[in-house]
Amino acid sequence: MKKTKNSNLTSLDDFIDKHHGKRGAEKREEFEAGYEVFKLGSLLHEARLAKGLTQEELAAKVGKNKSYISKIENDIKEVRLSTLQKIVKIGLGGKVSLSIDF
């Protein structure tokens, strides 16, 4: 494991390798996929707060209920791409950008 200046610290990459396996391992891939969903919820949460909106206000703008927005932000519910685009465009005044990395 790669150590930092303080020998008691481990890098995040090394920690994930140790607990979830190296990239390409099934357990690691499941972890990474879950992280991406969590990251999306966190991004929506931060964007909503930056716009000064409550979950209820955002939900009303896009024809959903507060519970739906909360579930997406808290990684309880996955969101369809078309719904995500509607939330971002209509609700937050932004745009969704995707990328595929190899």
LINNOR-V685940 format. One record per helix or strand. SS is the DSSP state (helix for helix, strand for strand). FROM is the first residue (numbers start at 0). LEN is the number of residues. If there is no record, write none. Layout:
ss:SS from:FROM len:LEN
ss:SS from:FROM len:LEN
//
This chain:
ss:strand from:2 len:1
ss:strand from:9 len:1
ss:helix from:11 len:9
ss:helix from:25 len:25
ss:helix from:54 len:8
ss:helix from:65 len:8
ss:helix from:80 len:11
//
